[in-house]
Amino acid sequence: MTDWESCLAVERRPERVSGTWVYTGTRIPLDALYENLAGGATIDDFVEWFPGVDIQQVRAVLEFEAHELRSTVER
């Protein structure tokens, strides 16, 4: 499981979306990206469909996740 605490592109607050990880400054859950990508959407589609999330946030999330996965595999 990814520890999102050090990723500035996302935040979690108990009073916002029941404490779910969301894109910083939005109420859009992080899982929305993965669900849409799994459904065939592109990153450009996602950014268009979810105003408030920008391409830099999406890239930061994907890069952070990739780094976390590499770290896990190397252990």
C-alpha positions as CSV (number, residue, x, y, z in Angstrom):
1,M,0.0,0.0,0.0
2,T,1.3,3.4,-0.9
3,D,2.1,6.0,1.8
4,W,0.8,9.2,0.2
5,E,1.9,11.4,3.1
6,S,4.9,12.8,1.2
7,C,3.1,13.3,-2.1
8,L,2.2,17.0,-2.4
9,A,-0.3,16.3,-5.2
10,V,-2.7,14.7,-2.8
11,E,-4.1,15.4,0.7
12,R,-6.4,13.8,3.2
13,R,-8.6,15.5,5.7
14,P,-11.1,13.8,8.0
15,E,-13.8,16.4,7.2
16,R,-13.3,16.1,3.4
17,V,-14.7,13.1,1.5
18,S,-14.6,11.0,4.7
19,G,-10.8,11.2,4.9
20,T,-10.2,9.7,1.5
21,W,-7.1,10.8,-0.3
22,V,-8.0,13.5,-2.8
23,Y,-6.2,15.7,-5.2
24,T,-4.9,18.8,-3.3
25,G,-7.4,21.6,-3.4
26,T,-10.2,19.4,-4.6
27,R,-12.8,16.9,-3.5
28,I,-11.8,14.5,-6.3
29,P,-10.7,11.1,-4.9
30,L,-7.3,9.7,-5.9
31,D,-9.0,6.4,-6.9
32,A,-11.0,8.3,-9.6
33,L,-7.8,8.4,-11.7
34,Y,-7.2,4.6,-11.4
35,E,-10.9,3.8,-12.1
36,N,-11.0,5.9,-15.2
37,L,-7.7,4.6,-16.5
38,A,-8.9,1.1,-16.0
39,G,-12.0,2.0,-17.9
40,G,-10.1,3.1,-20.9
41,A,-9.8,6.8,-20.3
42,T,-6.6,8.7,-21.1
43,I,-4.9,11.1,-18.7
44,D,-6.1,13.9,-20.9
45,D,-9.6,12.6,-20.6
46,F,-9.3,12.5,-16.8
47,V,-8.0,16.1,-16.6
48,E,-10.8,17.3,-18.9
49,W,-13.5,15.4,-17.0
50,F,-12.3,16.5,-13.5
51,P,-11.8,20.3,-13.5
52,G,-9.5,21.2,-10.6
53,V,-7.1,18.4,-11.2
54,D,-4.2,19.4,-13.5
55,I,-1.8,17.3,-15.5
56,Q,1.1,18.0,-13.1
57,Q,-0.9,16.5,-10.2
58,V,-1.7,13.4,-12.3
59,R,1.9,13.0,-13.3
60,A,3.1,13.5,-9.7
61,V,0.7,10.8,-8.5
62,L,1.8,8.3,-11.2
63,E,5.5,9.0,-10.7
64,F,5.1,8.7,-6.9
65,E,3.2,5.4,-7.3
66,A,5.9,4.1,-9.7
67,H,8.6,5.0,-7.3
68,E,6.8,3.3,-4.4
69,L,6.3,0.1,-6.6
70,R,10.0,0.1,-7.5
71,S,11.0,0.4,-3.9
72,T,8.7,-2.5,-2.9
73,V,10.1,-4.7,-5.7
74,E,13.7,-3.9,-4.7
75,R,13.2,-5.0,-1.0
